[in-house]
Structure formats: C-alpha cells, structure tokens
Amino acid sequence: MEALACAKLNLTLDVLGKREDGYHEMRMVMTSVDLADRLTLEFGAGAGVSIRTNLGFLPSDRRNLAWAAADAFAKAAGKPVDGLSIAIDKQIPVCAGMAGGSSDAAAVLRALNRWAGEPLPQGALMAAGALVGSDVPYCVLGGTALAEGRGERLTALAALPPCWVVVCKPDFSVSTPELFAQIDRVKLRRRPDTAGMLEALEHGDLAGAARRMYNVFEDVLPERRRNTVAAIKNTLIQWGALGATMSGTGPTAFGLFDREEQARLAWEALRSEYRDTFLTHTV
C-alpha cells in the first residue's frame, strides 16, 4: 500500500497557558499543503514492524512515530499488525514545525485502517493518533481546522482558499521544550486574531486570512534565530506574499500567494540561500 503524508502549516498559533498536567493549552488554525512524504507499506516482511527511510539519521525502531502508529492501531482495532515493513521517502524537512513525523504516523493509521477493512471510524482513528503525538489527530483529519487543548480537540473549518505557498526552513533547528519554557516566562506582546481568521476562512477571504497569520513563538525565538525568520518573511512579502508567518515552533517560515508567478520568484530568491525551500500549494 502507498500513502501520502502531507505537511502541516500553522496559520495561527496561540499559547493560552500551562495546564495542571504539564502540557500547554493551545489554540491554532492549521492547514495542509501538498508537500508530502511518501510511505510504502508491505506485509509479509518477517516478524514485527520494521521501518526504513531515505534519511539514515532517523530512528527505525519504536522511536519512529510511524512504528508507534502501527502499534496504536493494532491495540485500538484489536488486530495484530505483524510482518509489516514501512518505507518512508522523506520530503518534509525534519524538525521544521511542519508535523512531518506526525503526518507519517497519521498516514500509517489511515493505511492500516483501509487494509483492515475500515474497523475504526475517523474519530477512533484520531483518538489512537492522540496516543502517538499531539499533532497526529490533526494529520488524520487534514484540511483546515481549529485545534485546541494539546491540539487533539479539532473543529473542521472552511478550507483556506486555493493558493500557492512558499515554504522555507533555514539551516538550523530550534528546541521546542526551550521555547515552551521561555513562553512561560514572558508576557506576550501580541496574539493572533483567531476570531478574525475564522471569519476570513468562512467568507473565503484569502487576503484577510493571510493578514491575520501570526505565531506567538516568533516572539520567544533566540535573537539571531528570530532575525533569520524575520528576514525570510520579509523576502516573501517583498516578492508579493499576501502574508507570512512561522509554522509550529519553527524555524520554517512560509508565505501565501494568490499568483503562481510571484510565488515562483520568491521560491527562486530563497532557494539560492536556503536548501530547504519549497513551492507548494494548499490541498
């Protein structure tokens, strides 16, 4: 079986506070783009579950979310998954704030559910995904959605209008735990207009949605990292992006374009400096 695992982008990301269970209360609007990993699942490959990827530094055991997803499906469906080989062709940058690993896990859940004859409705599949990672339920759902709680409470939204997206990950990663620790220590200067974003999506207003994109983690990036992300966003705007922001805990920045020609020019300008630059579109 083959399955696509589409990348996730945060149109908005707000942290409302820390919960008693140690997690943070989140409010995010997320959407999917067609930048995707490709997974191939084969049965009859010995015993247990095996993982291989085109990136040698990624784990190939239970630390890989695809492995964890296969285990979660087996437990939720009451159907053993044995002799399963999962090959992952990674295209989504790693540690980029785009839910690449979570999307792989969701693709495994969906594929195994088809293989087993659809024993789990979507809600149960999302619940199984929540045991694997906070972003996995959204990646099972896909499309444009409001995510609350740890990210597991989802409300499907009107789709972001079709547009071109330029995605750029600079040549560094950021520590998600450190950013969450930092955000607990500061008073945020600005928050996203989530209500305005929901209204813009409801009316199919691409420009209005783009203007309301914001991610509170941009405020707590280390200064040099913040300056790099800001420079990428400025380049996107200069080449005609309707809006630009950072996805997840970064460091990937992206911009929305209503014209392919402008998007292509922005992509060409950024890829000369940053290897992980992609021209993609909404799905």
Secondary structure, DSSP 4 states (H G I P E B T S, - for coil): -EEEEEEEEEEEEEEEEE-TTS-EEEEEEEEEEEEEEEEEEEE-SSSSEEEEESSTTS--STTSHHHHHHHHHHHHHT----SEEEEEE--SPTTSSS-HHHHHHHHHHHHHHHHTTS-S-HHHHHHHHHTT-TTHHHHHH-SSEEEEETTTEEEE-PPPPS-EEEEEE-S----HHHHHHHHTTS--S----HHHHHHHHHTT-HHHHHHT-EEGGGGGS-HHHHHHHHHHHHHHHHTT-SEEEE-TTSS-EEEEES-HHHHHHHHHHHHTT-SEEEEEEB-
